[in-house]
Amino acid sequence: MTSYSLPIDIDGRYLFCCCDYYRQHVLGNVREHGLVEAWNNPTYRAARLQVNAGNPSIDICRSCFGVNGGSRRNGAPLED
């Protein structure tokens, strides 16, 4: 999950989500940028804030929240 992990594939690419099987949302490469720089990447930080707020704008994140960024996270309803 974007808000507390940084998925890195075998080639060192860091992704928005571990479910990005086709590598459509590559943010960079840890071989070129260290882990701290990857975690603090402005785009990744913004995505984490959106996910934590329950309103992700990235399509791969939206699918975890249901149709149109609905109220589901990992298949379970979010608490009010």
Secondary structure, DSSP 8 states (H G I E B T S, - for coil): -TTT---B-TTSEEES-TT-TT--SEEEETTTS-HHHHHT-HHHHHHHHHHHHT---SHHHHGGG-GGG-SEETTEE---
